Amino acid sequence: MIRPILTEKSLRLMEEGQYTFDLNREWTKPQIKFFVEDLFNVNVSSIRTYRLPRQLKTQKRAIIQLQGNQTLDYTFAESE
């Protein structure tokens, strides 16, 4: 499970090339890096993770920094 987060803070971070996702708590940083690089075809330079206080048992949040001027496009077009 990976889900992008769109809040005021995450939108500000996007301008700096940092993207926020909710993830399974069991995923490690190398697993997150592999998954994001494979799914979005980008290069990840760093990952910061933390657990959400209200959902300690199920989720954690990751802030992913991309290398250079790369961007993520996680908007999915509707199929016709």
SELO-666366 format. One record per residue (C-alpha): x negated, y negated, z; residue in one letter; residue number from 1. Coordinates in nm, 2 decimals, padded with zeros to 4 digits. Last residue first. Layout:
BEGIN
<node><u>X</u><v>Y</v><w>Z</w><r>a</r><k>NUM</k></node>
...
END
This chain:
BEGIN
<node><u>01.17</u><v>-00.59</v><w>-02.17</w><r>e</r><k>80</k></node>
<node><u>00.92</u><v>-00.54</v><w>-01.89</w><r>s</r><k>79</k></node>
<node><u>00.91</u><v>-00.81</v><w>-01.64</w><r>e</r><k>78</k></node>
<node><u>00.57</u><v>-00.97</v><w>-01.60</w><r>a</r><k>77</k></node>
<node><u>00.37</u><v>-00.90</v><w>-01.29</w><r>f</r><k>76</k></node>
<node><u>00.20</u><v>-01.18</v><w>-01.11</w><r>t</r><k>75</k></node>
<node><u>-00.11</u><v>-01.05</v><w>-00.95</w><r>y</r><k>74</k></node>
<node><u>-00.36</u><v>-01.26</v><w>-01.15</w><r>d</r><k>73</k></node>
<node><u>-00.68</u><v>-01.28</v><w>-00.96</w><r>l</r><k>72</k></node>
<node><u>-00.95</u><v>-01.54</v><w>-01.04</w><r>t</r><k>71</k></node>
<node><u>-01.32</u><v>-01.53</v><w>-01.11</w><r>q</r><k>70</k></node>
<node><u>-01.52</u><v>-01.85</v><w>-01.08</w><r>n</r><k>69</k></node>
<node><u>-01.83</u><v>-01.69</v><w>-00.92</w><r>g</r><k>68</k></node>
<node><u>-01.78</u><v>-01.39</v><w>-00.71</w><r>q</r><k>67</k></node>
<node><u>-01.44</u><v>-01.32</v><w>-00.54</w><r>l</r><k>66</k></node>
<node><u>-01.37</u><v>-01.36</v><w>-00.17</w><r>q</r><k>65</k></node>
<node><u>-01.10</u><v>-01.13</v><w>-00.03</w><r>i</r><k>64</k></node>
<node><u>-00.91</u><v>-01.21</v><w>00.28</w><r>i</r><k>63</k></node>
<node><u>-00.77</u><v>-00.88</v><w>00.43</w><r>a</r><k>62</k></node>
<node><u>-00.47</u><v>-00.83</v><w>00.65</w><r>r</r><k>61</k></node>
<node><u>-00.40</u><v>-00.53</v><w>00.86</w><r>k</r><k>60</k></node>
<node><u>-00.09</u><v>-00.32</v><w>00.89</w><r>q</r><k>59</k></node>
<node><u>00.09</u><v>-00.04</v><w>01.07</w><r>t</r><k>58</k></node>
<node><u>00.00</u><v>-00.01</v><w>01.44</w><r>k</r><k>57</k></node>
<node><u>-00.09</u><v>-00.36</v><w>01.53</w><r>l</r><k>56</k></node>
<node><u>00.22</u><v>-00.51</v><w>01.37</w><r>q</r><k>55</k></node>
<node><u>00.30</u><v>-00.82</v><w>01.58</w><r>r</r><k>54</k></node>
<node><u>-00.07</u><v>-00.92</v><w>01.64</w><r>p</r><k>53</k></node>
<node><u>-00.17</u><v>-00.87</v><w>01.27</w><r>l</r><k>52</k></node>
<node><u>-00.50</u><v>-00.69</v><w>01.24</w><r>r</r><k>51</k></node>
<node><u>-00.80</u><v>-00.86</v><w>01.09</w><r>y</r><k>50</k></node>
<node><u>-01.01</u><v>-00.82</v><w>00.78</w><r>t</r><k>49</k></node>
<node><u>-01.27</u><v>-01.03</v><w>00.60</w><r>r</r><k>48</k></node>
<node><u>-01.40</u><v>-00.91</v><w>00.26</w><r>i</r><k>47</k></node>
<node><u>-01.70</u><v>-01.04</v><w>00.06</w><r>s</r><k>46</k></node>
<node><u>-01.84</u><v>-01.08</v><w>-00.29</w><r>s</r><k>45</k></node>
<node><u>-01.57</u><v>-00.89</v><w>-00.49</w><r>v</r><k>44</k></node>
<node><u>-01.62</u><v>-00.85</v><w>-00.86</w><r>n</r><k>43</k></node>
<node><u>-01.30</u><v>-00.85</v><w>-01.08</w><r>v</r><k>42</k></node>
<node><u>-01.11</u><v>-00.59</v><w>-01.29</w><r>n</r><k>41</k></node>
<node><u>-00.78</u><v>-00.63</v><w>-01.10</w><r>f</r><k>40</k></node>
<node><u>-00.71</u><v>-00.27</v><w>-01.00</w><r>l</r><k>39</k></node>
<node><u>-01.06</u><v>-00.13</v><w>-01.00</w><r>d</r><k>38</k></node>
<node><u>-01.22</u><v>-00.43</v><w>-00.82</w><r>e</r><k>37</k></node>
<node><u>-00.94</u><v>-00.44</v><w>-00.57</w><r>v</r><k>36</k></node>
<node><u>-00.95</u><v>-00.07</v><w>-00.50</w><r>f</r><k>35</k></node>
<node><u>-01.32</u><v>-00.04</v><w>-00.47</w><r>f</r><k>34</k></node>
<node><u>-01.34</u><v>-00.34</v><w>-00.24</w><r>k</r><k>33</k></node>
<node><u>-01.06</u><v>-00.22</v><w>-00.02</w><r>i</r><k>32</k></node>
<node><u>-01.22</u><v>00.13</v><w>00.01</w><r>q</r><k>31</k></node>
<node><u>-01.56</u><v>-00.03</v><w>00.10</w><r>p</r><k>30</k></node>
<node><u>-01.39</u><v>-00.25</v><w>00.36</w><r>k</r><k>29</k></node>
<node><u>-01.21</u><v>00.05</v><w>00.52</w><r>t</r><k>28</k></node>
<node><u>-00.85</u><v>00.14</v><w>00.48</w><r>w</r><k>27</k></node>
<node><u>-00.67</u><v>00.29</v><w>00.78</w><r>e</r><k>26</k></node>
<node><u>-00.46</u><v>-00.02</v><w>00.86</w><r>r</r><k>25</k></node>
<node><u>-00.28</u><v>00.00</v><w>00.53</w><r>n</r><k>24</k></node>
<node><u>-00.31</u><v>-00.34</v><w>00.36</w><r>l</r><k>23</k></node>
<node><u>-00.16</u><v>-00.69</v><w>00.36</w><r>d</r><k>22</k></node>
<node><u>-00.34</u><v>-00.91</v><w>00.11</w><r>f</r><k>21</k></node>
<node><u>-00.50</u><v>-01.26</v><w>00.10</w><r>t</r><k>20</k></node>
<node><u>-00.70</u><v>-01.40</v><w>-00.18</w><r>y</r><k>19</k></node>
<node><u>-01.01</u><v>-01.63</v><w>-00.17</w><r>q</r><k>18</k></node>
<node><u>-01.13</u><v>-01.82</v><w>-00.47</w><r>g</r><k>17</k></node>
<node><u>-01.13</u><v>-02.17</v><w>-00.31</w><r>e</r><k>16</k></node>
<node><u>-00.80</u><v>-02.27</v><w>-00.45</w><r>e</r><k>15</k></node>
<node><u>-00.66</u><v>-01.94</v><w>-00.34</w><r>m</r><k>14</k></node>
<node><u>-00.75</u><v>-02.03</v><w>00.02</w><r>l</r><k>13</k></node>
<node><u>-00.50</u><v>-02.32</v><w>00.01</w><r>r</r><k>12</k></node>
<node><u>-00.23</u><v>-02.08</v><w>-00.12</w><r>l</r><k>11</k></node>
<node><u>-00.32</u><v>-01.84</v><w>00.16</w><r>s</r><k>10</k></node>
<node><u>-00.27</u><v>-02.11</v><w>00.42</w><r>k</r><k>9</k></node>
<node><u>00.07</u><v>-02.22</v><w>00.28</w><r>e</r><k>8</k></node>
<node><u>00.19</u><v>-01.86</v><w>00.26</w><r>t</r><k>7</k></node>
<node><u>00.18</u><v>-01.62</v><w>-00.03</w><r>l</r><k>6</k></node>
<node><u>00.05</u><v>-01.28</v><w>00.08</w><r>i</r><k>5</k></node>
<node><u>-00.03</u><v>-01.01</v><w>-00.17</w><r>p</r><k>4</k></node>
<node><u>00.08</u><v>-00.65</v><w>-00.09</w><r>r</r><k>3</k></node>
<node><u>-00.13</u><v>-00.34</v><w>-00.10</w><r>i</r><k>2</k></node>
<node><u>00.00</u><v>00.00</v><w>00.00</w><r>m</r><k>1</k></node>
END
